[in-house]
Amino acid sequence: MSKLNIDQKIIKDLFSDKKADFLIPDYQRPYAWEETECKTLWEDIFSFAFPNNNSEEFNSENDEYFLGPIVTFKNTAGKTEVIDGQQRLTTLMLLLRAFYERYGNMRSPQEIKTAELIAQCIWKTDEYDEPDKTKLKIDSEVATDDEKDEFLTILKTGNAPNAMKSKYAENFRYFQNKINDFLNDYPGYFSLLPRRILNNCVLLPIEAESQDTALRIFSTLNDRGKPLSDADIFKAQFYKYFTGIGQKDTFIRRWKELEVLCNEIFHPVSGTPMDEAFTRYMYYERARLGMKSSTTEALRKFYERDDYSVLKRVETFDNIVDLTKFWEAVSKQDDDRFSEKILRQLFVLNYAPNGMWTYIVSVYYMANRDENGLLDDEKFCVFLNRIIGFIWAYAVVNPGVNALRTPIFAEMIKIVNGEDVDFREFRLEADNTRNKFDNYSFSNNRAITKSMLVWWAFRNDNQQLLDLQSAYEIEHIYARKRAENEGLTEMKRLESLGNKVILEKRINIRASDYRFDDKKKYYIGFTNSKGQQKEGSKIYELIELANRQNYDFVEDEIITRYDNIMGSFVDYLEENGLIRREN
């Protein structure tokens, strides 16, 4: 069991400890507090120290103000790395420095003693408790914080001229202004406020025995701030590596660009967009190592193998950037990079029943890209068809992402070895597949339902490419309300794939409860009573059905359409070599 040192401390005891040596590590995010947060801190502390603006109402023996936890661990250099509490710790240092600077030439015994206590919190001291103003008790190595030097300069000099534009400088000047106002309003009580901050404001330092433990504690305690992501840890490793080879500034610039790009294109259910980029790349590295185990280790556990050796290669960062740009092209449906047929397949995959397709496509891209980052169109087309067929079928025949991992991981290894993806060892049996589909309940809350409907829409050669940003919902062609009024021989057919189709959300809302004759105008578009043209659907099958003369979509149509969908799907599996042939 991990050991923890937890001991509530007042600010004076925590900061003035001779062993205090705080480090904001390189993987932390830049300082983010602005005047709003500083204003809240100041007002809360002031209200605590001067209840009802009355110094006499404060009980110095018993009153406490809790500022929150500070989660740390001792690194190999003996410094206290701050995992949680960076923002408030930094801000408190700025606040104390502003107080110290304001004392200036004040010479009363109380003022001198208070200034000495503050100095012991900011600077390291000798055995006589004299501060060494060349040695701060806090340092920052945040890799992507271009302004951290201003923070250290402010602490050293007590000066933040207007030329300094960082949040550190802005917040320091804010505190200077508030302290000046306080001195003007309460000149006789000036030393009471910093004293009460030092002696009665409480922090809860939690010192873990390792970085892993500290990160876990932070994730458990913190429900408001952003916990450090795996990518933050990876950034630190890259930063050290690129600094060592003289490319620090280039790396910082490229990392920021990558972060912006990831935020634009990745929207993971868990983790950060940057984590998603590292996850997709991880599967390529796993495949290269021949790892086919269906149990995947956590993202950081994978990259920290052999002391983060994967992250100590120039090509790793280049590869992650290149892979992310590939996915940018996918998200933007870049027709300069992809042919029309590839974009159609990628659109279908965007509605896959699970996210495994993004991992195997990432491996395929990394293994097959040319020097310009392009793929052979025909080979890529064959590959995409095969994974669509297999992933779709497996979602019904052998449901669950865990079941899919075994065949997908095996094919990833084949990809990096230059072999074709054919799922040879996992091919499906035609009759069993059809039976599984026939007995499957394609309810709207199951992802595979929409997956099948999107796939079917694009089996029609006339279906135009759709916008990935548009919202599509599941439409009952034979409406629920109609079924309630007119009835069906078998009511379960209402939920059959034969009765469902994807439809733009804006149209689905209006067309949901109408008879087919009434739905037609919504499918093909119409002019309303105000003369406004209402755009129809872009789903070609619906337009085709709506344009048929004297046509009604009845129960027999549901049966026929279902047979067409399923017959076409089994043929699709056959076409792509995914059906096991009997000897």
Secondary structure, 3 states (H helix, E strand, C coil): CCCEEECCEEHHHHHHCCCCCEEECCCCCCCCCCHHHHHHHHHHHHHHHCHHHCHHHCCCCCCCEEEEEEEEEECCCCCEEEEECHHHHHHHHHHHHHHHHHHCCCCCHHHHHHHHHHHHHHEEECCCCCEEEEEECEEECCCCCCCHHHHHHHHHHCCCCCCCCCHHHHHHHHHHHHHHHHHHHCHHHCCHHHHHHHHHEEEEEEEECCHHHHHHHHHHHCCCCCCCCHHHHHHHHHHHHHHHCCCHHHHHHHHHHHHHHHHHHCCCCCCCHHHHHHHHHHHHHHHHCCCCCCCCCCHHHHHCHHHHHHHHCHHHHHHHHHHHHHHHHHHCCCCCCCCHHHHHHHHHHCCCCCCHHHHHHHHHHHHHCCCCCCCCHHHHHHHHHHHHHHHHHHHHHCCCHHHHHHHHHHHHHHHHCCCCCCCHHHCECHHHHHHHHHCCCCCCCCHHHHHHHHHHHCCCCCCCCCCCCCCEEEEECCCHHHHHHHCCCCHHHHHCHHHEEEEEHHHHHHHCCCCHHHHHHHHHCEECCCCCEECCCCCHHHHHHHCCCCCCCCHHHHHHHHHHHHHHHHHHHHHCCCECCCC
